[in-house]
Amino acid sequence: MTNTFSTDSLLFSKWTKESQHELTDRFYLVVACQRDAQGQLMQVVMQDINTLQEQEMDWHELEDPNHWHMGWN
């Protein structure tokens, strides 16, 4: 089963990255959505809320419930 969400509502959504190698989960905010010329979502920019570091990633990675879930909890 994958995480289900609308790509139109990703901007400024909150995410938790499940961590198997660290002691705590990491919390992220989607701060940008990059689209192609046809308006299809290609990548998102995730910002770690603790370090403020940003990383670009394929938005499909957020569909993996083994690594990501919506919200901060």
C-alpha positions as CSV (number, residue, x, y, z in Angstrom):
1,M,0.0,0.0,0.0
2,T,1.3,3.4,-0.9
3,N,0.8,6.8,0.7
4,T,-2.1,8.5,-1.1
5,F,-2.2,12.3,-1.7
6,S,-2.9,14.9,-4.3
7,T,0.1,16.3,-6.0
8,D,-1.7,19.7,-6.1
9,S,-1.7,19.9,-2.3
10,L,2.0,19.0,-1.7
11,L,3.4,22.5,-1.3
12,F,3.9,23.3,2.3
13,S,2.8,19.8,3.4
14,K,4.5,18.2,6.4
15,W,6.2,14.9,6.3
16,T,8.0,12.5,8.6
17,K,10.9,10.4,7.3
18,E,11.0,7.0,9.1
19,S,14.6,6.4,10.1
20,Q,16.0,3.0,10.7
21,H,19.6,4.2,11.1
22,E,19.0,7.2,13.4
23,L,17.6,7.4,16.8
24,T,14.8,9.8,15.9
25,D,12.6,10.4,12.9
26,R,13.2,13.5,10.8
27,F,10.6,16.1,10.0
28,Y,10.4,17.9,6.7
29,L,8.3,20.6,4.9
30,V,7.8,20.7,1.2
31,V,9.0,24.2,0.3
32,A,8.9,23.9,-3.5
33,C,7.3,21.8,-6.3
34,Q,9.1,21.6,-9.6
35,R,6.9,21.0,-12.7
36,D,7.6,20.4,-16.3
37,A,6.3,22.5,-19.2
38,Q,3.0,20.5,-19.2
39,G,2.5,21.2,-15.5
40,Q,3.3,17.7,-14.4
41,L,5.0,17.4,-11.0
42,M,8.6,16.2,-11.4
43,Q,10.4,16.9,-8.1
44,V,9.8,18.4,-4.6
45,V,12.2,20.3,-2.4
46,M,12.1,19.1,1.1
47,Q,13.4,21.2,4.0
48,D,14.5,19.6,7.3
49,I,12.8,21.6,9.9
50,N,15.6,21.2,12.4
51,T,18.7,22.0,10.2
52,L,16.9,24.0,7.5
53,Q,18.9,22.0,4.9
54,E,17.0,21.4,1.6
55,Q,17.1,18.5,-0.7
56,E,15.5,17.8,-4.0
57,M,13.8,14.5,-4.6
58,D,11.5,12.7,-6.9
59,W,8.0,13.2,-5.5
60,H,7.2,9.5,-6.0
61,E,9.5,8.7,-3.1
62,L,6.8,10.2,-0.8
63,E,4.5,7.3,-1.8
64,D,6.6,4.8,0.1
65,P,5.0,4.2,3.5
66,N,8.1,2.4,4.7
67,H,10.1,5.6,4.6
68,W,7.6,8.5,4.6
69,H,4.3,9.4,6.2
70,M,2.3,12.6,6.1
71,G,2.3,14.9,9.1
72,W,4.7,15.4,12.1
73,N,4.1,12.8,14.8
